[in-house]
Amino acid sequence: MTYSPTHYAAALLDLLLSKKEGHEKLIAKFAALLVKNRHAGKLRDIMNEFERLWYKHQEITPVTVVSATKNAVHPKDIEKLVGTKIALIEKIDENVKGGVRISVGDWRIDNTLSRRFSDMKGTISK
C-alpha cells in the first residue's frame, strides 16, 4: 500500500500526541521509515500537512502577515477578525513599502502600498 503525505502526517501527529517525551527519537525513527520506504521526497508535503493537522488539533488558525516592519498588526485585532485563537506568522518584505497583506487559508486581504500603486497604474493605463 502506498501512503500519502496525509497518511504520514496523521500518523506522526498521533504518535507525538500519544507520547509525553522522547519526541526526538520518534521523529528520527519516522524519518528513517520515510527513507526506507523511499518516500523522503514527500517530506515537504508531509510537513505541510502535519502543520495543518497540528493547528486544527490545537484549534488555532495560522495567519500570515506581510509588511515592511515587524509588529504591523496586533494579534488580538486579528483574533477578533478571524474569530479563533491564531498563530501569527510575520514576514518582512521591504518591497511592501507600507500597509499589510494578511493571509488566512485561501482568504487574503492585500492593503499594501505596492498593490495600491499597481491598481493605480492599471487604471491610468486604460
Secondary structure, DSSP 4 states (H G I P E B T S, - for coil): -PPPHHHHHHHHHHHHHH-SS-HHHHHHHHHHHHHHTT-GGGHHHHHHHHHHHHHHHHTEEEEEEEESSTT-S-HHHHHHHHSSEEEEEEEE-GGG-SEEEEEETTEEEEEEHHHHHHHHHHHHT-
